[in-house]
Amino acid sequence: MTDDEVLTQTRHWLEKAVIGLNLCPFAKAVYVKDQVRLVVSHARHADDLLDELDRELDLLVATPAQELDTTLLIHPTLFEDFLDFNDFLEIAEGVVDEHGLEGVVQLASFHPKFQFDGTEPDDIGNYTNRAPFAILHLLREESIDRAVEAFPQAEAIFEENIKTLEKLGHAGWQCLGLPG
């Protein structure tokens, strides 16, 4: 798969699911302003991906938010198994801490087989974090704070997302051309 194909599928997911279904009410504003950096990783090993994470963290904090608000570090092949990816996330969180960015940058994760603890693999609620590829999402905490101020019921987003996905169902998700 080429980088262009990976980026096309990722943009489709962002536009149809994240923005289109309003799974993240804050995403549209930065996406339409072209403040979202999409990076396709070619790392052959987890250590290489951690090096890329280092560089992306440095770039994010060195660039004004008006130019770059958030980064999606996409790896199309390294983590086919969700549990391996989930284990990797603990190490990735450690990289954020090593950079002294706790409270400055937050990591979110997406994966084609994302599964919340205590759910069945096909539980529609898992689809809130399902994406075409393994993705590390680097978010500025200050941007999250501003978004929460504008959306005071932020804690209700997850419950609303579950309701949206339950109404949509698996068939509706697939009709949007999304991985499932």
N, C-alpha and C positions, 0 to 999 in steps of 0.2 A: 504494500500500500504506500502510495506517495504521500509526502507532507501535505500537498494540496487536497488529497482525498481525506486525510485525517482532519484537516482544518475545516473542510466542507461539512463533514459529519458532525464535528463538534459545534460548528455554527448552527447547523440544523437543529441539534439538540438544545442549544441555548435559545434559539428563536422559537421553537415549537413547545418545548417543555418548560424551561426555566423562566422565560419571558412570556411565552404564549399562554401557558397555564397559570402564570403568576406565582410559580413556586417560590420565587424570590422577588418580592415587590421592589427591591432596591436595584435589581440587575439592569432593567431597561435604561435607566438614566445614564449609567456609565457606558453601557454598550452602544447606545446611539451616539454618544459623544466620542466614541473610539478611544476610550480610556481603559479598555481591557486588552491586555497583552496575551496572545495565544502562542505558546511555545511548544513545538513538537520535539520531544526528546528522542535521541538515538542511543541513549546510554545502553551499554551491553550488560552492565551489572548494577546492582543497587548502589555500590560505592560511587560509580560514575553519575548516577542520578542525584546522589547527595551533593556531589560537586556542582552539578547544574543548579540544584536548589540553592546552594551557597551563592552562586552568581546572580540568580534571580532575586534572592532576598536583598543582596547589595544593590542591585539595579532599582528595585522597587523603592527602597528607602532613600536612595539618592536622587530619585526623580520626583518632581512636584506632582501631587495628586491630580492636578488639573490636566497633566499630560498622561499620567499612568496611575490609575486608581487601584487596579487589581491585576493579578496574573494567574493564568491557568497553565500549569506545567503538565503537558499531556504526554503519556507514554503508551503507545498503541500495542506494545507486545511484551513488555518486561514482566508484568504482573497479571497473568491470566487467572491465577487463583486468588480469590478475594481474601482468604485468610492470610496468605503471604503478604498481600498489599496492606492489610490491616496491621500486621506485625511491623511492617516497614514504617507505618505512620508514627509509631512510637519513637523510632529513631529520627524521623523527619522533625518531629516536635522538639527533639533534643537539639537539632541543628538551629531551630529558631531560638531556643534558649542560649545556645553557644554564641550566637550573634548578639546577644543582649536585647533581643526583640520581643521578649515576653511582655504583653501589654501594648505592643506596637503593631505586630503582625500576627494574625491568626491563620491557622491552616484549617481548611475544610477539605473533605475528600469525596470523590465520586468514583464509581467503578461499575462496569457492566453487570456484575453479580453482587452488588452491594446488598448487605443483609444486616439489619439491626439485630442486636442481641435479643434472643427470646422470640424471634419471628421465624416463620417458615420461609424457605427460599422464594416461593411465589407470592408471598404476601404483598399486596399492592402498595402498602406503605413503604416498602423498601425502594420503590421507584422514585421517591423524592430525591434519592441520592444515586440513582442509576444513570450512567452516561455511556456513550459508545466506547470509551476507553478509560483506563486508570488516569485520574486527574488529581493533582495537588493544586488546590486553590489558595493562593496567597492573598489575604485580605488585610487591608489597613484597619486597625482598630478604630482610628478616628473616623473613618468612613462608616464603619458599623455604628458608631455612636451617633453620627449625624443622621443616619438612616432611621435609627430607633427613635430619635427625637421627632422625626417627621411621621413615624408610624408607631404611635405609643403602645399599641397592642401587639408588639413584636412577638411576645411569648405565645400568641394565638396563631402565628403563621403555621407552625407545624400541624396543629389540629386542622386548620383550614386546608392545608395541603392534602392531608389524609382524606378529608371529605371530598375534595376535588378529584383525587385519584380514585376513590371508591365509586363516585358517579361515572367517571370516565371508563373505569374497568380496563382489564388487560386488552380487550379487543379495541377499545378506543385509543389506548396507548399505541398499539400496533398500527392503527389507521393513520396516526400521525407520522408513521415511518420511523419510529423510535425503537432502539434495541430493547429487547425484553427477554 
